[in-house]
Amino acid sequence: MKRVYSLKENSAFQYVYRKGKSAANKELVLLFVRQGKLRIGFSVSKKLGGAVTRNHIKRLLREAVRPKLPSLKCGYYVFIARSGAVTASCDAMEKSVDNLLKRQKLYKNTEESKKISN
C-alpha cells in the first residue's frame, strides 16, 4: 500500500475513534469517517500477541485492502484487529475486509465491488 494512503497521526486516529461509524465481524472492526482524502490506518493491540504476530496481521490487512483502494470512497478508515485475526488466513482476511466495506456501503459503485470480490 502506498504511503499517501496511510493514516499515521495520532490525532487522526483519535478523530476516527470519536466520530467514526463502526461495523464489526469476527476478525475486524472497521471505523469510517467521511473526509476529502482517502487514508487508511490499522490498529493491532498488544493483547493479540508479540511484535511478530502484530506485524503479520498488519501485513495481511494491507494486502487485503490494497486491491480495493481504487474503488473506495474518500474518507478515513481504521481497521482494528480482533482475536480472530490471529489465526485468520489471507483469504479469510480479504473476505472479512470485503464484508465490512460492503456492509458500510463504502465502495464507489456496486459494479466495481462485484468485480473485486470475484
ABEGO torsion letter per residue (X at the ends): XBAAABBABAAAAAAAAAABBBBBBAABBBBBBBBABBBBBBBBBAAAEBAAAAAAAAAAAAAAAAAAAAABBBEBBBBBBBAAAAABBAAAAAAAAAAAAAAAGABABAAAAAAAAX
